[in-house]
Amino acid sequence: MLSTGTDTSIQLFDLESTGQINPTRCVLAGSGHTNTVTSVEWYSVDNGMFSTASLDHTVKIWDAHAMTEASQFDLECRVFSQKMSPTGAHALIAAGCESPYIRLCDLRSGAFAQSLLAHESASMSVDWSPVDAYMLASGGTDGRLQLWDIRQAGSHVCDFGNSESNTCAHDGSINGLLFTDDGQRLVSAGLDHCARVWNTASPQTPTVEIQTGAENDKPRTSTTLSTKTVEMALTTATDGTTSTKVLFIPSTSTCEVLVVDVCTGEVITRLDAHFASVTCAAWRPSFGELYTGGADSNVVAWSMREVLDSTQAALRTNAWSDSEPDDNV
C-alpha cells in the first residue's frame, strides 16, 4: 500500500507483514516533490510503477522497487488529482489542476497527448471509466461534472445536471469522483457537503443524494478554491442471498467515513477514528479491509467483514419479513 501527504514523503507498506505495519521502503520528505502530494496511484498493469501529483506543479512517475523517480510532467500549475485507466488499454494519465484544462500525460512518449478545455476555472477531480478505456469524467470548482470521450474530435459527451435550467451537478467544487465497477454509475463528492450518484445513460438528475457534512456545515461556494480532494472507495458485499454495493465516503468536515448503500443512499454506519478530516479510502477486497487516511497523519485499517455481514443479515431479515403472510388478515 502507498501512502503520502503534506510532508512530501512517500511510504510503501507491506500489508502481509504481521504485527505493527511499518513502511518497507520510502521516498524521504524533500527528496521528491517539494510541496504537498495530492494523489498517488498504482499503474494498473504493472505494480512496479506508480504515479503521484503535487501542488509543486508536477506529476511524477516512480519505480516502486527502487523508490526512485523515473520521469515527470510539469503542468505549470498546482495539480489536485491524477488517474490512470484501470483497463490498462492505454498509458495516459489524466490530471486535474489549477487550470480549466484536463491534461493527458502520455507515459510512452513522455509528452502531453491532449488538453481538454473542461471547466471555467480549476479542474479538481478526474476518473476513468473501468469499462470504456476512453471515457473520462471530470469535476471542477465551477460545480460542473462532465463526461468525455478522448477519441472524439470534440471529446465532450455530456454534462451532468439539468442543462435546461442551467443547474450544475454541485453547488460548489467537485472534489471527488468514482465510477462503479460496471461503469454505469458515477459518484461525485462536492464541497457543498453532498455526494451524488448519477446514471451515465441519463445524466440529468442524480439517482441518489447523500449528505456528507454536519447539519450546520455551510457549503463552500464555487468561488472558494480548496485543495482538499477526496478518494472514495467502493465494494460489493455478497452473501449468496442479496448484494449491496457499499460506498465509502470520507467526510472532510466530520472526521468520519460514511458507509453507504450506493443504490439507495442509506447510511449503513459511520466509521470514526480520525482526529481530523478524512481524505481518502481504499478497499482491499480479498481481505474485507478498508484503509483510510486523514489530515491527522494517521492511516487506519478497518476490518469490515462483520459490518458488511451484519448489513446483509439485516437485509435478509427485512426481505423475509416483507414476504411473510400476515396472520391477522
Secondary structure, DSSP 8 states (H G I E B T S, - for coil): -EEE-TT--EEEE-TT--SS--EEEEE-TTSS-SS-EEEEEE-TT-TTEEEEEETTSEEEEEETTTTEEEEEEE-SS-EEEEEE-TT-SS-EEEEEESSSEEEEEETTTTEEEEEEE--SS-EEEEEE-SSSTTEEEEEETTS-EEEEETTSSS-EEEEES-TTTT--SSSS-EEEEEE-TTSSEEEEEETTSEEEEEETTBTTS-SEEEE-S-TT-----TT-------B-EEEEEE-SS-EEEEEEEE-TTTSEEEEEETTT--EEEEEE--SS-EEEEEEEGGGTEEEEEETTS-EEEEE-HHHHHHHHHHHHHHHHHHHS--TT-
